[in-house]
Amino acid sequence: MKLATLKQGGRDGTLVVVSRDLGRCCPVPHIAPTLQAALDDWDELAPSLRAMYERLNAGEVEDAQPFSAAACQAPLPRAYQWLDGSAYMNHVELVRKARGADLPPSMYTDPIIYQGGSDSFIGPCDDIVAAEEWGIDFEAEVAAIIGDVPMGATAAEAAGAIRLLMLVNDVSLRNLIPAELAKGFGFVQSKPASAFSPVAVTPDELGAAWHDTRMHLPLRVALNGQPFGMPNAGVDATFDFGMLAAHVAKTRELEAGTIVGTGTVSNKQGGLWGSSIANGGVGYCCIVELRTYETLEQGKPSTGYMRAGDTVRIEVLDGDGRSVFGAIEQKVVVPALAPQSGGAHG
Amino acid sequence: MKLATLKQGGRDGTLVVVSRDLGRCCPVPHIAPTLQAALDDWDELAPSLRAMYERLNAGEVEDAQPFSAAACQAPLPRAYQWLDGSAYMNHVELVRKARGADLPPSMYTDPIIYQGGSDSFIGPCDDIVAAEEWGIDFEAEVAAIIGDVPMGATAAEAAGAIRLLMLVNDVSLRNLIPAELAKGFGFVQSKPASAFSPVAVTPDELGAAWHDTRMHLPLRVALNGQPFGMPNAGVDATFDFGMLAAHVAKTRELEAGTIVGTGTVSNKQGGLWGSSIANGGVGYCCIVELRTYETLEQGKPSTGYMRAGDTVRIEVLDGDGRSVFGAIEQKVVVPALAPQSGGAHG
């Protein structure tokens, strides 16, 4: 089943069921007006949504309308929780090497997760509004929306609560990160609004590519129309969605609609923490990894962060070459007002 | 105006208007079924809520019901954002000294804020469910619920978006914090579900005690019925709500219903970062501050963290001795299942 949220009907948008081929969609106000409403009563409402999905795929919904990614908000335009982990150790090693930060010795057994801002996500085709001097980078990731998870749940129990999967562009402001993390309390300014794929899908839509609570498909990233990365999300993923959710649920329950991300997808590919596409590798899902690779090989980075007008596209194709989630496709735009200097009065 | 949320009617509870003396309340489904719904359209709905508040205070609402804090959820049972700052430098200095952590040199000009979990808050009289070995501590704070704040807003603009004020018990698991913060991404396991005061109030309810975007009243904290702290929230508050919100809004908009906390209230009171109530001072709003004070004075802490059955009460009285927000009053209960060991499979 595929679901999306149109930019109409208020702050939470309008839930639509989307056909498997992403061609058509239909609102379902008689079942659930918004995706959060569907998640709040998933067990009761999902069968009706699924029945509508089958009718839509069979061409039996007369008032179905054309589906457009540009008309979409994030599947959850605002969510009660956004937890983003670091499941791909190659990313952690490269990014921390880039800023000279220590690697936690427990990182292979104790997940690194941050609590992200979830009040104002942006749509898959919305602009990235940020100042160039902040060091604008993308991070292509996979995320799960989960149902209620009780405190103390095991990884297997949390995995059983997975409802939907999405793609994420977890935009990161690299030049703000070192000073912010040095304060000790995690990201606030340096992780602006994340964008999500047009469509959220139930795991069965991935067929055989969904096993071990991981998606075993490449994440295809293009920067300004040129291939930048295609690492496989099922490779080198030390932690899965269930492990990440259970880690947080150790001390509190998680409420339905919580989004769990695995962090930037990254494949090790042997030496030097991976290879760029130009060098015959599978490339990267964020610019800072390529910059670190360049620094390790050539002594300094040669690729800059995103500038005004630059575009990033993130997509996953199934075994038959069909887009599973639709594409995130965003352009960088500078803020209308010049950014203020840092500090409390900014 | 005073508002609360009863534990009935679903995940977001039922919004009620509460009389100034906290004696009576009435649901307002014809105006807004939930507090988030009221916040989503505040400018349009607040006048109707205020009119009901005046009628309730005048004894003109026939079907008003008795108000009970124990029947309350948090005013926002789940919120889209919980940002907690560290406005009181005495707290930052003491807590970081306690765990041997560095003080950021910019801390007096650049607010320290963490993104907290907001999906599953608990009510003012709900149990604190945690294992004793986690090091259970309370943190008494003041928080504001704000409306929409655009990206790039000034502190004054953000201050203008303040809708309501509440008290918070930001429960902290002291023995989990050092290892979690060492990973570099902030709090996840070590900050379980926060509790909020029964009632959220508009700033005008504080009268002359609300100025400079700060509440100038003591926060009264009792541990097991004994006075533990009564520092004034208007003293030594380096940052106000507007400054904290504007800091985060530098790189993204904040959506209506965002909660901003000022961090644990703490007064310096001269030497040794403050004095306990036993020593004639105004005491503290968390146990770790007293433990650090004891360590500085006596070489080691003599006060333990909370144990099963221990209670904490947090309240604010106005100049006439009347409770402004109602009281947070919680008891520690150990989890039904013994806590799992740390790590991904916990």
Interface residues (C-beta under 8 A of the other chain):
Chain A: G10 R11 D40 R78 A79 Y80 Q81 L83 S86 A101 D102 P104 S106 M107 T109 D110 P111 I112 I113 Y114 Q115 G116 G117 S118 D119 S120 V129 A130 W134 M151 G152 T154 A155 L173 L176 A179 L181 A182 K183 G184 F185 G186 F187 V188 Q189 S190 P192 A193 F239 M243 L244 A246 H247 V248 K250 T251 R252 E253 L254 E255 A256 G257 T258 P335 L337 P339 Q340 G342 G343 A344 H345 G346
Chain B: G10 R11 D40 R78 A79 Y80 Q81 L83 S86 A101 D102 P104 S106 M107 T109 D110 P111 I112 I113 Y114 Q115 G116 G117 S118 D119 S120 V129 A130 W134 M151 G152 T154 A155 L173 L176 A179 L181 A182 K183 G184 F185 G186 F187 V188 Q189 S190 P192 A193 F239 M243 L244 A246 H247 V248 K250 T251 R252 E253 L254 E255 A256 G257 T258 P335 L337 P339 Q340 G342 G343 A344 H345 G346
